[in-house]
Amino acid sequence: MITLNAAQCRELKARAHALKPVVMISDAGLTPSVLHEIDVSLKSHELIKIRVFGDDRVARAAMVEDINTKLDTALVQHIGKILVIYRPRPETPAKGAAGKKQGRSRADKGPRRTKRSFQME
């Protein structure tokens, strides 16, 4: 479980303000497929909002604890039925010979030629 200090929490709340809920948890609760969807969303976004449709406050708090322990996340905010969850993206390995794209990059090709430059030749 990740712990956040007050400054980090404030910054993440500001970033999460404009977000829409990505995952919705129905009355069925926290199933393995919902956990998988939360995990996939965290890998791509690192900060997500989750909407819980259940009315039980204790059940929502238990869901937050389950998510935090099983997926190694941090709770940023819990207001009503909305949860804001954060997990930093895993470090991507440095691109070596195996991970490098084939071909040349844009920097190697020189400036981009426009349609007009071809016409003026």
SULUR-V605181 format. One record per helix or strand. SS is the DSSP state (H for helix, E for strand). FROM is the first residue (numbers start at 1). TO is the last residue. If there is no record, write none. Layout:
[[SS,FROM,TO] [SS,FROM,TO]]
This chain:
[[H,6,16] [E,21,25] [H,32,45] [E,47,52] [H,57,71] [E,74,79] [E,82,86] [H,106,109] [H,115,119]]
